[in-house]
Amino acid sequence: MPNERVALLLPGSHAYVDAVLRMLSAGVFPIPLDPRLTPSEQERILSGLEPTVVVRTEDELAAVTAGLPEPGLPLGRPMHCTSGTTGVPKGVYSGLLSPEDAAALVAEERDLWGFGPDDVNLVLSPLYHSAPLRFAMGTILAGGRMVIPGPFDPAAVTAAIEAERPSTMFCVPTHLQRLFRHWDEHGAPDLSCFRLVAHAGAPCPTDLKHRLVEAFPDGSTWEFYGSTEGQFTACRSEEWLARPGTVGRARPGRTLSTDPDGTIWCTVPPFARFTYFGAPEKTAAAWRETPEGAAFTVGDLGRLDAEGYLYLDGRREDLVISGGVNVYPTEVEQVLGACPGVADIAVYGVDDPHWGQRVRAAVVIDPDGPAEEDLRAFARERLAPPKRPKDYTFLDELPRTLTGKVRRTELG
């Protein structure tokens, strides 16, 4: 049974996390997937992953895990799939780890986030995503427990905070926006129980970041930068306040570097190596050897300052080339997102007959937020001409995935 793969197409639950841990302890690799995938999407993704079993119900889950031992040391990572924004999602495969490497993998997360037996992890995101599952698993392995209020609902989350007094949670900026909106209307719960609030998945608007720091206990809020393939950085909010826009420095045991074009590379310990299942050419393109060890990239672009703090410029596929000038949407979003009254923003490129591409911004504004001419004036003061949006679209909210990433293909 070791090295077999089990596709999971059912909602997250306590039994779900228990099953994932039991599979990994036996060397079986769960493939967590969104249960809302259409049959054609399922077929497209699973055809390259060759699962032994596809599980769609709690009864099927119980049957698959019936012969497995109780959760022990995970001998690998779940085979999560990349988002597939540039093609068919790829299965990220750790392979079976030695007991030494398996123990090091668990210890790295425990030591970074301080998981312990007194922890109560509040689960806000679907557990088929890598970050919420990793936080839940790390908590359980440390002897703590988790609370799953169900599909994200601010009232249910608030009730869970009041009743369960969680100590940790992972969230995306959209969660925070919706929670603060709810708390403004109905009152905020006592948040003193939290020792760790980590966010990732999408850029956090400046005003939202400040409110996060003010609302939760001192020293409790973090941002991290990572991908399905691996983790790059971790950053206390206090570091961000001193260096606005950074996503932090390399996690312990890792090093960061950038190519002249800005491509970010990260060296990792042996237990954090991966391949793309069944895709050796894509695996080879993602890795290279460096004097510090094996390094991987996911094609993100960024800059490192003299102290090693990383600033993201976006993804290569999001790059806008206007009149031969490279424009990084993340940079423009960070600048315009600081305009008073801008609640959310996404910057992207559209075809232009003269410039090849031009910059467009989709903006969500507060009730008394800026008009288009105010945004244009704000941009003129802070951005070079090629970076200034030529068009503005005003929306009630941005289309986002459940992990907070903007669905740029739906912006028009």
Secondary structure, DSSP 8 states (H G I E B T S, - for coil): -TT-EEEE-S---HHHHHHHHHHHHTT-EEEE--TT--HHHHHHHHTTT--SEEE-SHHHHHHHHTTS-SS----S----B---TTSS--BEE-----HHHHHHHHHHHHHHHT--TT-EEEE-S-TTSHHHHHHHHHHHHTT-EEE--SS--HHHHHHHHHHH--SEEEE-HHHHHHHHHHHHHH-----TT-SEEEE-SS---HHHHHHHHHHS-TT-EEEEEE-SS-EEEEEEHHHHHHSTTEEEEE-TT-EEEE-TT-BEEEE--GGG--EETT-HHHHHHHEEEETTEEEE--SEEEEE-TT--EEEEEEGGG-EEETTEEE-HHHHHHHHTTSTTEEEEEEEEEEETTTEEEEEEEEEE-TT---HHHHHHHHHHHS-GGGS-SEEEE-SS--B-TTS-B-GGG--
